[in-house]
Amino acid sequence: MTLSRSLLGRTSFLWAVGFVVLVITAGVVGTAARLGVPQMPGADTYYVVAHFHYLPSLGVTFLIFGGIYLALEQLRRGRHRRLLGGLHFAAMFAGALGIFAPVLLLGVTSMPHRFADPIGEFRIWNAISAGGYGLTLAAQVFFLAALIDALRPSPHIG
């Protein structure tokens, strides 16, 4: 069995692995949040916000993309560019970590999440998070290219 036909060579498997990594991250962050007292200083910080966003928002997003790529693999007999799918996954995963890892770090430093603008020393984390949003948005170009490529009619060779 070659790598392209095995489970490891599938784009949908990348998204499943990404989901597992996010679940483990959310579990570790959530366990640390639950071990503290509810009135602890970190209870009203970005730490709780980061925990919530790692699993419900990112986890479901990764499952949806994994399901779309699995459907493309099954319905179109693998006829989509795995390179485009891999680039989409890599950019989306890096962008998602770029968005929420700074939020988690802000929570560790007990930055309250009720401020409209970040305090001076936290502005760099806000810029990194904004860059993650840009990378996540740019990743959707790879998804659209893979989707268009997979759904266009195959040429008749004869």
N, C-alpha and C positions, 0 to 999 in steps of 0.2 A: 504494500500500500504506500503510495507516494504521499509526500507532505501536502500536496494540493488536494488530495482526495481524503485525507485523514481529518480528524476533528481539529487538530492544531492548525490546519491550513484554512479553516473557515473564518470568515469575517464575523459571523454571529458568535463564534467561540470567544473572540477577542472581547466582545461586549459582555459576554457572560463572566469572563475573568475580571473585567473592570467592575462589574456589579459586585462580585465577591469581595474585591479589594475595598470598595466603598462600604459594604456591609460590615466588614471587619473594622474599618476605621470608625464607622458610626458606633459599633459595639464598644470599642475601646473608649471612645470619647463619652458615650452614654454611661458606661459603667463608672467612669471617673466622676461624672456629674451626679450620678445617683448615690455614690458613696459619701458625698458631702451633705451637710445639714442644709435643709431648704433655705434657711436664713443666712447661709454663708455669703461672703462678698461676691463670689462668682455666680450666684444664682440669677442675678439680673444683669448678666454680661453677654457679650457676643459668644461666649463658650456654649451656652444653651442654644443660641441661634445657629451656630455652626453644626452642632450635633443634629438638630432638626433638619437642616438642609442637606446634610450628607446622605441620609437615607431616603426620606420621602421624595425630595425633588430630583436629586441626581440618580438615585437608584431606579426610580420609575423611568426616567429619561433613558438610562442605559438599557433597561429591559425593552423599552419601545423600539429603540434603534436595533437592538439585537433581534427582536422579532421581525422587523422589516427586512433586515439582511437575511434572516433565515427563510422568510417567505420568498425573497428574490432568489435564493439558492435553490429552493424547492420548485418554485413555479417556472423559473427560467433555466433550470438545470445548471445552476452555477454561473450563468452568463451575466456576470457583472465584473467589473474590474476590481480584483482583490486589492490592488495597489491603492485605488481611490478609497475603498472601504477601510483599509489600514491607515491611510493618511487621515481620514475622517475620525477614526477612533483615537489616534495619537493626538491630534490637535484638540479634540473634544476633551480627552482625559487630562491633558496638560492644562487646558483652559479652565476646566472644572476645579482642578487642584489650585490653579492660580487665583480663582475666585474665592474659594472657601478656606484654603490653608491660612491666608492672612487673617480671616475672620476668626479662625480657631486660635491663632496666636494673640489676637487682640483680646480674646476671652481669657486666655491664660494670664495676661497682664492686667486683668480686671477692668478692662475698658467698658464702661456702661454702654448699653446699646440704645439708649434714649437720646444721644447727642445727634444733632442734625449734621454738624461738621466735625470731622475728627480733630483731636488735639494735635498740636504741632508735631510732636515726636511720632505720632501715628499716621501722619500724612503719606509716608512712603508705602505703608501697608495698603492704604486706600488706592494709591496709584498702581500697585501690583495687582490688586483685586480688579481694578478697571481694565488693566491689560489682559487679565484672564477672561473678562467678558468679551473683549475684542477678539481674542483667539478663539473663543467658543463660537462667536458669530462667524468668523472666517472659516471655521471647520464645516459650517453648513454648506459652503460652496462645494466642498468635496462630496458631501452627501447628495446634493442636487446633481452633480456631475455623474455620480455612480447610479443614481436613480434614472436619469435620462438615458445613460448608456445601456442600462439593463432593460428598459422598457421600449427602446426603439426596435423596429423590426430587424430581424437578422437578414443579411444579404443572401440571396439564392445563388449558390455556386453550382454551375452545371455545365 
